[in-house]
Amino acid sequence: MKTLPAWTAPLRDWQGRALSAVRTHQTKDFLAMATPAAGKTRFALRVVHEYLAKQAAVRVLVVCPTNHLRTQWSDAAGKIGLQLDPALTNEQAAEAPDYHGAVVTYQQVCLAPAVFQRVCQSKKTLLIFDELHHAGDGKNWGKALRSAFEPAVFRLILSGTPFRSDNNPIPFIQYEQGESRADFAYGYTDAIRDSVCRPIVFPSYEGELSWLSEGREHHATFEDGLKFNRQRERLKTALLQDTWLGPVITDAHAQLTRLRKEEQPDAGGLIVCMDQDHARWVADLVARITGTKAEVAVSDDPAASRTIEEFAGHAKQQWLVAVNMVSEGVDIPRLRVGVYGTNVITEMYFRQVVGRFVRMQEGLPKPQRAWLYLPKDPVLVHYAKQIKAERDHVLEDIMPAGQRDLFG
């Protein structure tokens, strides 16, 4: 195995406290729940370094949702001297000896759990599960992960949001009243107070919408009370109409332009879309409205990961349009303005999208507000109000009343 350099990277206060909690933990499973953008990767890599340095493990395996995140994990580890193979295949089974470990996807493990089980049995393996709730999409996923990684010496589970057991309890997680129980938790309120995360604002938009369903024409605004299936139809209708989405993009772009001119010249925007066709249509709409080319990252494009990486480092590019690829875990700190253009209305997904905009950056004036533009859908507004309450709770303590007025 490659030489392990000394750890020199600084830890945030919460990361140090979480590390102490891991050190005194009595079981093989530890769930660390930290708000999106708080720095879970750095914390996890510190745990990895300690296990390897003490030879409590001889290798680490990170399991994450997507191939793009495999590369992101490997890059982050490399910056502190940990070499993780981001391209390990099931045919290889184990990484080459000059690596400290590897990064694989949940799907990869579920295709060949026996392969991973054999390696875990033969080599003391530390497991990092990144957003393990992705393994709850079906019973077979849970069974495969339990089979593959039961022999691991320790399993560190990372999540940005609480999640429920529903019908498919996720392996290695403890639940209380159906919700995951964290061994260490660090919330959005704490992160704002510690200047780890930005406070976010949620401009929301009404609309008069018409659509056909089951042979009938329906008319409603977002203020009208509808049954759940009609609410979903109303939301999708809004997101497919340039007469509704156009003004939202116009306002979001105006906000982004102000930010780039007055505060952060490389500030970027993200629009999260329903599907790949919708993303391409939205990119065209952005071009028509703003006169700027929006970059598109969709999963059927083999260059999508490169598109995201280039956008992250390209100050002149203003807008990125994506479906699921950027909703969870992808790190683009310059994102400051977003449009919620998807019909996914789970709280977990909503909070993950919020997490793309709230990572605080050094060298910029505080409070570094972020904006996420929303349909006035009652479910989404409810989630936004919950986050606003978390935000306002800490702003009362750290910010004069006059400045708090900026947040609405």
C-alpha beads as a LAMMPS data file, in Angstrom:
LAMMPS data file: protein, C-alpha beads

408 atoms
407 bonds

1 atom types
1 bond types

-500.0 500.0 xlo xhi
-500.0 500.0 ylo yhi
-500.0 500.0 zlo zhi

Masses

1 110.0

Atoms # bond

1 1 1 0.000 0.000 0.000
2 1 1 1.136 3.527 -0.710
3 1 1 2.808 5.549 2.054
4 1 1 0.344 7.418 4.258
5 1 1 1.370 11.071 4.729
6 1 1 0.676 12.908 7.971
7 1 1 -2.710 14.605 8.227
8 1 1 -2.320 18.384 7.917
9 1 1 -5.720 19.615 6.673
10 1 1 -7.648 21.749 9.198
11 1 1 -10.965 20.542 10.571
12 1 1 -14.012 22.638 11.325
13 1 1 -15.295 22.547 14.878
14 1 1 -18.156 20.200 14.032
15 1 1 -15.812 17.858 12.159
16 1 1 -13.564 17.626 15.204
17 1 1 -16.512 16.880 17.471
18 1 1 -17.801 14.252 15.059
19 1 1 -14.348 12.632 14.961
20 1 1 -14.350 12.440 18.758
21 1 1 -17.777 10.803 18.620
22 1 1 -16.458 8.178 16.193
23 1 1 -13.516 7.445 18.489
24 1 1 -15.783 6.652 21.435
25 1 1 -18.476 4.857 19.435
26 1 1 -19.194 1.308 20.570
27 1 1 -20.569 -0.373 17.439
28 1 1 -19.402 -0.948 13.860
29 1 1 -21.976 1.443 12.339
30 1 1 -21.900 5.231 12.700
31 1 1 -24.412 7.559 11.013
32 1 1 -23.141 11.125 10.639
33 1 1 -25.879 13.471 9.517
34 1 1 -24.576 16.886 8.482
35 1 1 -26.465 19.458 6.457
36 1 1 -25.564 19.545 2.755
37 1 1 -22.402 21.578 2.036
38 1 1 -21.140 21.339 5.638
39 1 1 -18.043 19.309 4.741
40 1 1 -18.915 15.635 5.207
41 1 1 -16.202 14.504 2.790
42 1 1 -13.363 16.125 4.757
43 1 1 -14.695 14.607 7.989
44 1 1 -14.951 11.143 6.450
45 1 1 -11.432 11.323 5.030
46 1 1 -10.110 12.245 8.485
47 1 1 -11.717 9.088 9.873
48 1 1 -10.181 7.092 7.029
49 1 1 -6.742 8.538 7.716
50 1 1 -6.937 7.655 11.398
51 1 1 -8.027 4.070 10.750
52 1 1 -5.244 3.530 8.226
53 1 1 -2.613 5.227 10.394
54 1 1 -3.497 2.999 13.354
55 1 1 -3.761 -0.040 11.058
56 1 1 -7.294 -0.625 12.313
57 1 1 -8.012 -0.992 8.579
58 1 1 -5.698 -1.678 5.648
59 1 1 -7.960 -0.231 2.964
60 1 1 -11.025 1.969 2.523
61 1 1 -13.954 1.539 0.182
62 1 1 -16.240 4.488 -0.525
63 1 1 -19.672 3.669 -1.964
64 1 1 -21.537 6.573 -3.578
65 1 1 -24.510 7.152 -5.909
66 1 1 -22.876 8.160 -9.217
67 1 1 -19.745 7.844 -11.321
68 1 1 -19.238 11.591 -11.161
69 1 1 -19.074 11.404 -7.380
70 1 1 -16.500 8.609 -7.641
71 1 1 -14.158 11.065 -9.320
72 1 1 -15.031 13.816 -6.857
73 1 1 -14.241 11.574 -3.875
74 1 1 -10.964 10.459 -5.437
75 1 1 -9.939 14.056 -6.151
76 1 1 -10.784 15.195 -2.607
77 1 1 -8.828 12.298 -1.112
78 1 1 -5.854 13.003 -3.356
79 1 1 -5.576 16.554 -2.031
80 1 1 -4.772 15.195 1.433
81 1 1 -2.545 12.366 0.265
82 1 1 -5.022 9.476 0.148
83 1 1 -5.019 7.627 -3.158
84 1 1 -8.426 6.129 -4.024
85 1 1 -9.080 4.322 -7.307
86 1 1 -12.173 5.915 -8.925
87 1 1 -12.339 3.392 -11.764
88 1 1 -12.301 0.020 -9.979
89 1 1 -14.377 -2.576 -11.847
90 1 1 -16.107 -5.654 -10.495
91 1 1 -13.783 -7.779 -12.613
92 1 1 -10.760 -6.317 -10.803
93 1 1 -12.359 -6.916 -7.389
94 1 1 -9.590 -5.080 -5.492
95 1 1 -7.551 -1.983 -6.209
96 1 1 -3.842 -2.075 -7.077
97 1 1 -1.415 -2.035 -4.108
98 1 1 -0.373 1.573 -4.712
99 1 1 -3.873 2.750 -3.716
100 1 1 -5.241 3.213 -0.206
101 1 1 -8.646 2.067 -1.424
102 1 1 -11.299 2.651 -4.058
103 1 1 -14.591 4.382 -4.813
104 1 1 -17.497 2.434 -6.320
105 1 1 -21.227 2.976 -6.881
106 1 1 -24.162 1.344 -5.125
107 1 1 -25.292 -0.123 -8.423
108 1 1 -21.872 -1.662 -8.945
109 1 1 -21.964 -3.388 -5.560
110 1 1 -25.464 -4.703 -6.093
111 1 1 -24.445 -6.345 -9.364
112 1 1 -21.750 -8.424 -7.651
113 1 1 -22.029 -8.406 -3.840
114 1 1 -20.036 -11.628 -3.483
115 1 1 -16.997 -9.981 -5.084
116 1 1 -16.965 -7.217 -2.487
117 1 1 -17.692 -9.636 0.345
118 1 1 -14.603 -11.712 -0.486
119 1 1 -12.331 -8.670 -0.482
120 1 1 -13.787 -7.367 2.794
121 1 1 -13.243 -10.768 4.385
122 1 1 -9.645 -11.026 3.214
123 1 1 -8.578 -7.411 3.943
124 1 1 -9.584 -5.254 6.901
125 1 1 -11.849 -2.756 5.156
126 1 1 -13.276 0.547 6.356
127 1 1 -16.546 1.384 4.568
128 1 1 -17.789 4.885 3.767
129 1 1 -21.405 4.997 2.596
130 1 1 -22.169 8.335 0.934
131 1 1 -25.927 9.047 1.039
132 1 1 -26.828 5.457 1.862
133 1 1 -30.542 6.156 1.393
134 1 1 -29.889 5.533 -2.309
135 1 1 -29.682 1.887 -1.340
136 1 1 -33.323 1.968 -0.250
137 1 1 -34.700 1.993 -3.777
138 1 1 -35.440 -1.711 -3.591
139 1 1 -35.145 -4.685 -1.250
140 1 1 -32.455 -6.295 -3.372
141 1 1 -30.153 -3.310 -2.876
142 1 1 -30.360 -3.614 0.881
143 1 1 -29.731 -7.352 0.829
144 1 1 -26.769 -6.968 -1.500
145 1 1 -25.129 -4.280 0.628
146 1 1 -25.595 -6.245 3.828
147 1 1 -24.139 -9.347 2.223
148 1 1 -21.202 -7.485 0.693
149 1 1 -20.161 -5.413 3.683
150 1 1 -21.079 -7.324 6.818
151 1 1 -17.358 -8.244 7.227
152 1 1 -16.176 -4.591 7.232
153 1 1 -14.289 -3.463 10.349
154 1 1 -16.257 -0.187 10.504
155 1 1 -19.020 1.440 8.478
156 1 1 -19.271 5.237 8.407
157 1 1 -22.590 6.355 6.939
158 1 1 -22.924 9.915 5.653
159 1 1 -26.167 11.753 4.970
160 1 1 -27.201 15.354 4.490
161 1 1 -30.809 14.809 5.500
162 1 1 -32.825 12.493 7.754
163 1 1 -34.566 9.709 5.900
164 1 1 -37.402 7.338 6.665
165 1 1 -37.492 3.555 6.605
166 1 1 -40.689 3.393 4.502
167 1 1 -41.107 -0.160 3.204
168 1 1 -37.414 -0.909 2.692
169 1 1 -35.329 -0.322 5.817
170 1 1 -31.751 0.432 4.855
171 1 1 -29.059 -1.862 6.244
172 1 1 -26.734 -0.690 9.032
173 1 1 -29.155 2.107 10.079
174 1 1 -30.992 2.442 13.389
175 1 1 -34.517 3.893 13.245
176 1 1 -36.707 5.643 15.775
177 1 1 -40.400 5.981 14.905
178 1 1 -39.561 5.230 11.291
179 1 1 -36.831 7.884 10.914
180 1 1 -33.087 7.360 10.779
181 1 1 -31.304 7.937 14.092
182 1 1 -28.013 9.787 13.780
183 1 1 -25.000 9.122 15.990
184 1 1 -23.878 12.688 15.259
185 1 1 -25.964 15.503 13.766
186 1 1 -25.035 18.949 12.485
187 1 1 -27.935 20.988 11.133
188 1 1 -28.422 23.979 8.856
189 1 1 -28.978 26.328 11.797
190 1 1 -25.618 25.324 13.277
191 1 1 -23.910 25.688 9.895
192 1 1 -25.163 29.257 9.394
193 1 1 -24.101 30.216 12.918
194 1 1 -20.619 28.802 12.280
195 1 1 -20.347 30.530 8.859
196 1 1 -20.089 27.111 7.224
197 1 1 -23.232 27.588 5.105
198 1 1 -24.946 30.556 3.495
199 1 1 -28.463 31.652 4.387
200 1 1 -30.841 31.085 1.481
201 1 1 -33.864 33.014 0.197
202 1 1 -36.853 31.429 -1.581
203 1 1 -38.682 33.716 -4.044
204 1 1 -41.870 31.840 -5.010
205 1 1 -44.110 32.351 -8.027
206 1 1 -47.860 32.118 -8.547
207 1 1 -49.410 31.239 -11.894
208 1 1 -52.731 30.781 -13.703
209 1 1 -52.478 27.359 -15.291
210 1 1 -54.612 25.259 -17.631
211 1 1 -54.154 21.617 -18.596
212 1 1 -55.976 18.572 -19.922
213 1 1 -56.314 15.447 -17.797
214 1 1 -58.597 12.436 -18.222
215 1 1 -60.455 14.169 -21.019
216 1 1 -61.216 17.290 -19.015
217 1 1 -59.739 20.755 -19.002
218 1 1 -58.555 22.036 -15.630
219 1 1 -57.804 25.596 -14.531
220 1 1 -56.061 26.492 -11.268
221 1 1 -53.559 28.740 -9.565
222 1 1 -51.095 27.510 -6.944
223 1 1 -53.364 29.049 -4.309
224 1 1 -56.258 26.733 -5.197
225 1 1 -56.787 23.635 -3.084
226 1 1 -56.496 20.494 -5.226
227 1 1 -56.230 16.777 -4.681
228 1 1 -52.682 15.472 -4.691
229 1 1 -52.706 14.101 -8.244
230 1 1 -54.074 17.403 -9.568
231 1 1 -51.399 19.280 -7.612
232 1 1 -48.744 17.218 -9.404
233 1 1 -50.348 17.953 -12.775
234 1 1 -50.512 21.665 -11.979
235 1 1 -46.815 21.758 -11.052
236 1 1 -45.752 19.890 -14.178
237 1 1 -47.885 22.218 -16.303
238 1 1 -46.123 25.273 -14.901
239 1 1 -42.676 23.817 -15.501
240 1 1 -43.506 23.032 -19.137
241 1 1 -44.841 26.483 -20.010
242 1 1 -42.461 29.221 -21.070
243 1 1 -45.137 31.737 -20.058
244 1 1 -44.647 30.599 -16.429
245 1 1 -40.988 29.518 -16.365
246 1 1 -39.779 32.385 -18.551
247 1 1 -40.462 35.180 -16.026
248 1 1 -38.923 33.062 -13.253
249 1 1 -35.723 32.604 -15.262
250 1 1 -35.762 36.316 -16.109
251 1 1 -35.832 37.274 -12.423
252 1 1 -33.265 34.646 -11.464
253 1 1 -30.911 35.855 -14.183
254 1 1 -31.338 39.459 -13.050
255 1 1 -30.355 38.403 -9.536
256 1 1 -27.353 36.480 -10.849
257 1 1 -26.285 39.474 -12.938
258 1 1 -26.433 41.755 -9.876
259 1 1 -24.359 39.294 -7.880
260 1 1 -21.727 38.990 -10.588
261 1 1 -21.520 42.777 -10.924
262 1 1 -21.594 43.801 -7.264
263 1 1 -20.315 40.931 -5.138
264 1 1 -18.998 37.801 -6.845
265 1 1 -17.840 38.022 -10.477
266 1 1 -17.839 34.237 -10.928
267 1 1 -21.246 33.543 -9.316
268 1 1 -23.144 30.800 -11.121
269 1 1 -26.715 29.603 -11.508
270 1 1 -28.292 26.152 -11.669
271 1 1 -31.693 25.064 -12.976
272 1 1 -32.774 21.579 -11.891
273 1 1 -35.126 20.025 -14.454
274 1 1 -37.597 17.148 -14.719
275 1 1 -35.904 15.016 -17.366
276 1 1 -33.391 15.206 -20.188
277 1 1 -35.783 16.572 -22.806
278 1 1 -36.983 19.185 -20.342
279 1 1 -33.381 20.163 -19.558
280 1 1 -32.586 20.783 -23.212
281 1 1 -35.785 22.801 -23.661
282 1 1 -34.950 24.876 -20.571
283 1 1 -31.421 25.509 -21.878
284 1 1 -32.931 26.881 -25.092
285 1 1 -35.291 29.048 -23.025
286 1 1 -32.352 30.413 -21.006
287 1 1 -30.538 31.300 -24.231
288 1 1 -33.588 33.100 -25.636
289 1 1 -34.226 35.064 -22.451
290 1 1 -30.712 35.894 -21.311
291 1 1 -28.636 35.756 -24.482
292 1 1 -26.192 33.431 -22.713
293 1 1 -25.484 29.766 -23.441
294 1 1 -26.499 27.417 -20.638
295 1 1 -24.377 24.309 -20.145
296 1 1 -26.420 21.081 -20.042
297 1 1 -25.497 18.038 -17.927
298 1 1 -27.732 14.998 -18.459
299 1 1 -26.959 11.371 -17.772
300 1 1 -27.241 10.163 -21.379
301 1 1 -24.344 12.420 -22.351
302 1 1 -21.003 10.652 -21.756
303 1 1 -19.373 14.055 -21.350
304 1 1 -21.759 15.167 -18.584
305 1 1 -19.227 14.806 -15.765
306 1 1 -16.702 16.834 -17.721
307 1 1 -19.375 19.479 -18.362
308 1 1 -19.982 19.800 -14.620
309 1 1 -16.268 19.985 -13.836
310 1 1 -15.667 22.618 -16.499
311 1 1 -18.627 24.678 -15.329
312 1 1 -17.372 24.527 -11.738
313 1 1 -14.067 26.071 -12.760
314 1 1 -15.158 28.375 -15.580
315 1 1 -15.974 31.816 -14.177
316 1 1 -17.528 33.133 -17.390
317 1 1 -20.188 30.418 -17.652
318 1 1 -23.308 31.659 -15.912
319 1 1 -25.921 28.886 -16.078
320 1 1 -25.880 25.107 -15.716
321 1 1 -29.006 23.077 -16.516
322 1 1 -29.199 19.545 -15.130
323 1 1 -31.548 16.783 -14.041
324 1 1 -30.351 14.602 -11.149
325 1 1 -26.613 14.783 -11.689
326 1 1 -26.108 17.937 -9.644
327 1 1 -28.825 17.531 -7.040
328 1 1 -26.771 15.583 -4.544
329 1 1 -23.188 15.825 -3.482
330 1 1 -21.700 17.589 -6.490
331 1 1 -19.507 20.448 -5.313
332 1 1 -19.768 23.741 -7.241
333 1 1 -19.179 26.410 -4.569
334 1 1 -19.768 29.356 -6.923
335 1 1 -23.462 28.463 -7.316
336 1 1 -25.510 31.266 -5.764
337 1 1 -28.804 31.320 -7.701
338 1 1 -31.079 28.416 -8.580
339 1 1 -34.410 27.613 -10.161
340 1 1 -36.338 24.592 -8.890
341 1 1 -37.653 23.381 -12.223
342 1 1 -38.377 19.764 -11.342
343 1 1 -41.579 18.014 -10.291
344 1 1 -39.800 15.926 -7.633
345 1 1 -41.385 17.034 -4.364
346 1 1 -39.800 14.874 -1.661
347 1 1 -38.266 16.812 1.212
348 1 1 -34.989 14.918 0.919
349 1 1 -34.571 15.892 -2.730
350 1 1 -35.555 19.497 -2.050
351 1 1 -32.987 19.838 0.728
352 1 1 -30.309 18.254 -1.428
353 1 1 -30.977 20.830 -4.138
354 1 1 -30.819 23.607 -1.535
355 1 1 -27.448 22.200 -0.511
356 1 1 -25.988 23.011 -3.920
357 1 1 -26.215 26.754 -3.178
358 1 1 -25.281 27.177 0.470
359 1 1 -21.586 26.261 0.650
360 1 1 -19.822 29.313 2.126
361 1 1 -16.775 30.590 0.240
362 1 1 -13.758 32.285 1.767
363 1 1 -12.831 35.766 0.627
364 1 1 -16.372 36.934 -0.131
365 1 1 -18.356 39.438 1.943
366 1 1 -20.905 37.965 4.324
367 1 1 -23.709 37.029 4.597
368 1 1 -23.273 35.550 1.084
369 1 1 -26.991 35.071 0.480
370 1 1 -28.180 32.413 -1.968
371 1 1 -31.482 32.316 -3.881
372 1 1 -33.642 29.385 -4.978
373 1 1 -36.618 30.392 -7.165
374 1 1 -39.678 28.170 -6.717
375 1 1 -43.162 27.482 -7.991
376 1 1 -45.674 28.381 -5.279
377 1 1 -46.589 24.716 -4.999
378 1 1 -47.869 24.134 -1.432
379 1 1 -45.542 21.190 -0.762
380 1 1 -42.447 23.063 -1.924
381 1 1 -43.492 26.208 -0.060
382 1 1 -43.887 24.117 3.101
383 1 1 -40.322 22.813 2.782
384 1 1 -39.040 26.313 2.085
385 1 1 -40.803 27.674 5.172
386 1 1 -39.188 24.985 7.321
387 1 1 -35.723 25.928 6.073
388 1 1 -36.546 29.634 6.424
389 1 1 -37.494 29.013 10.071
390 1 1 -34.148 27.275 10.657
391 1 1 -32.407 30.186 8.951
392 1 1 -34.274 32.927 10.817
393 1 1 -33.681 31.240 14.172
394 1 1 -29.948 31.829 13.901
395 1 1 -30.105 35.151 12.007
396 1 1 -31.835 36.666 15.032
397 1 1 -28.729 35.833 17.061
398 1 1 -25.981 36.827 14.627
399 1 1 -27.346 39.671 12.490
400 1 1 -28.756 43.156 13.195
401 1 1 -32.465 43.590 12.431
402 1 1 -31.790 45.888 9.476
403 1 1 -29.689 43.252 7.746
404 1 1 -32.222 40.505 8.534
405 1 1 -34.763 42.414 6.443
406 1 1 -32.757 41.434 3.350
407 1 1 -33.979 37.860 3.777
408 1 1 -37.708 38.489 3.645

Bonds

1 1 1 2
2 1 2 3
3 1 3 4
4 1 4 5
5 1 5 6
6 1 6 7
7 1 7 8
8 1 8 9
9 1 9 10
10 1 10 11
11 1 11 12
12 1 12 13
13 1 13 14
14 1 14 15
15 1 15 16
16 1 16 17
17 1 17 18
18 1 18 19
19 1 19 20
20 1 20 21
21 1 21 22
22 1 22 23
23 1 23 24
24 1 24 25
25 1 25 26
26 1 26 27
27 1 27 28
28 1 28 29
29 1 29 30
30 1 30 31
31 1 31 32
32 1 32 33
33 1 33 34
34 1 34 35
35 1 35 36
36 1 36 37
37 1 37 38
38 1 38 39
39 1 39 40
40 1 40 41
41 1 41 42
42 1 42 43
43 1 43 44
44 1 44 45
45 1 45 46
46 1 46 47
47 1 47 48
48 1 48 49
49 1 49 50
50 1 50 51
51 1 51 52
52 1 52 53
53 1 53 54
54 1 54 55
55 1 55 56
56 1 56 57
57 1 57 58
58 1 58 59
59 1 59 60
60 1 60 61
61 1 61 62
62 1 62 63
63 1 63 64
64 1 64 65
65 1 65 66
66 1 66 67
67 1 67 68
68 1 68 69
69 1 69 70
70 1 70 71
71 1 71 72
72 1 72 73
73 1 73 74
74 1 74 75
75 1 75 76
76 1 76 77
77 1 77 78
78 1 78 79
79 1 79 80
80 1 80 81
81 1 81 82
82 1 82 83
83 1 83 84
84 1 84 85
85 1 85 86
86 1 86 87
87 1 87 88
88 1 88 89
89 1 89 90
90 1 90 91
91 1 91 92
92 1 92 93
93 1 93 94
94 1 94 95
95 1 95 96
96 1 96 97
97 1 97 98
98 1 98 99
99 1 99 100
100 1 100 101
101 1 101 102
102 1 102 103
103 1 103 104
104 1 104 105
105 1 105 106
106 1 106 107
107 1 107 108
108 1 108 109
109 1 109 110
110 1 110 111
111 1 111 112
112 1 112 113
113 1 113 114
114 1 114 115
115 1 115 116
116 1 116 117
117 1 117 118
118 1 118 119
119 1 119 120
120 1 120 121
121 1 121 122
122 1 122 123
123 1 123 124
124 1 124 125
125 1 125 126
126 1 126 127
127 1 127 128
128 1 128 129
129 1 129 130
130 1 130 131
131 1 131 132
132 1 132 133
133 1 133 134
134 1 134 135
135 1 135 136
136 1 136 137
137 1 137 138
138 1 138 139
139 1 139 140
140 1 140 141
141 1 141 142
142 1 142 143
143 1 143 144
144 1 144 145
145 1 145 146
146 1 146 147
147 1 147 148
148 1 148 149
149 1 149 150
150 1 150 151
151 1 151 152
152 1 152 153
153 1 153 154
154 1 154 155
155 1 155 156
156 1 156 157
157 1 157 158
158 1 158 159
159 1 159 160
160 1 160 161
161 1 161 162
162 1 162 163
163 1 163 164
164 1 164 165
165 1 165 166
166 1 166 167
167 1 167 168
168 1 168 169
169 1 169 170
170 1 170 171
171 1 171 172
172 1 172 173
173 1 173 174
174 1 174 175
175 1 175 176
176 1 176 177
177 1 177 178
178 1 178 179
179 1 179 180
180 1 180 181
181 1 181 182
182 1 182 183
183 1 183 184
184 1 184 185
185 1 185 186
186 1 186 187
187 1 187 188
188 1 188 189
189 1 189 190
190 1 190 191
191 1 191 192
192 1 192 193
193 1 193 194
194 1 194 195
195 1 195 196
196 1 196 197
197 1 197 198
198 1 198 199
199 1 199 200
200 1 200 201
201 1 201 202
202 1 202 203
203 1 203 204
204 1 204 205
205 1 205 206
206 1 206 207
207 1 207 208
208 1 208 209
209 1 209 210
210 1 210 211
211 1 211 212
212 1 212 213
213 1 213 214
214 1 214 215
215 1 215 216
216 1 216 217
217 1 217 218
218 1 218 219
219 1 219 220
220 1 220 221
221 1 221 222
222 1 222 223
223 1 223 224
224 1 224 225
225 1 225 226
226 1 226 227
227 1 227 228
228 1 228 229
229 1 229 230
230 1 230 231
231 1 231 232
232 1 232 233
233 1 233 234
234 1 234 235
235 1 235 236
236 1 236 237
237 1 237 238
238 1 238 239
239 1 239 240
240 1 240 241
241 1 241 242
242 1 242 243
243 1 243 244
244 1 244 245
245 1 245 246
246 1 246 247
247 1 247 248
248 1 248 249
249 1 249 250
250 1 250 251
251 1 251 252
252 1 252 253
253 1 253 254
254 1 254 255
255 1 255 256
256 1 256 257
257 1 257 258
258 1 258 259
259 1 259 260
260 1 260 261
261 1 261 262
262 1 262 263
263 1 263 264
264 1 264 265
265 1 265 266
266 1 266 267
267 1 267 268
268 1 268 269
269 1 269 270
270 1 270 271
271 1 271 272
272 1 272 273
273 1 273 274
274 1 274 275
275 1 275 276
276 1 276 277
277 1 277 278
278 1 278 279
279 1 279 280
280 1 280 281
281 1 281 282
282 1 282 283
283 1 283 284
284 1 284 285
285 1 285 286
286 1 286 287
287 1 287 288
288 1 288 289
289 1 289 290
290 1 290 291
291 1 291 292
292 1 292 293
293 1 293 294
294 1 294 295
295 1 295 296
296 1 296 297
297 1 297 298
298 1 298 299
299 1 299 300
300 1 300 301
301 1 301 302
302 1 302 303
303 1 303 304
304 1 304 305
305 1 305 306
306 1 306 307
307 1 307 308
308 1 308 309
309 1 309 310
310 1 310 311
311 1 311 312
312 1 312 313
313 1 313 314
314 1 314 315
315 1 315 316
316 1 316 317
317 1 317 318
318 1 318 319
319 1 319 320
320 1 320 321
321 1 321 322
322 1 322 323
323 1 323 324
324 1 324 325
325 1 325 326
326 1 326 327
327 1 327 328
328 1 328 329
329 1 329 330
330 1 330 331
331 1 331 332
332 1 332 333
333 1 333 334
334 1 334 335
335 1 335 336
336 1 336 337
337 1 337 338
338 1 338 339
339 1 339 340
340 1 340 341
341 1 341 342
342 1 342 343
343 1 343 344
344 1 344 345
345 1 345 346
346 1 346 347
347 1 347 348
348 1 348 349
349 1 349 350
350 1 350 351
351 1 351 352
352 1 352 353
353 1 353 354
354 1 354 355
355 1 355 356
356 1 356 357
357 1 357 358
358 1 358 359
359 1 359 360
360 1 360 361
361 1 361 362
362 1 362 363
363 1 363 364
364 1 364 365
365 1 365 366
366 1 366 367
367 1 367 368
368 1 368 369
369 1 369 370
370 1 370 371
371 1 371 372
372 1 372 373
373 1 373 374
374 1 374 375
375 1 375 376
376 1 376 377
377 1 377 378
378 1 378 379
379 1 379 380
380 1 380 381
381 1 381 382
382 1 382 383
383 1 383 384
384 1 384 385
385 1 385 386
386 1 386 387
387 1 387 388
388 1 388 389
389 1 389 390
390 1 390 391
391 1 391 392
392 1 392 393
393 1 393 394
394 1 394 395
395 1 395 396
396 1 396 397
397 1 397 398
398 1 398 399
399 1 399 400
400 1 400 401
401 1 401 402
402 1 402 403
403 1 403 404
404 1 404 405
405 1 405 406
406 1 406 407
407 1 407 408
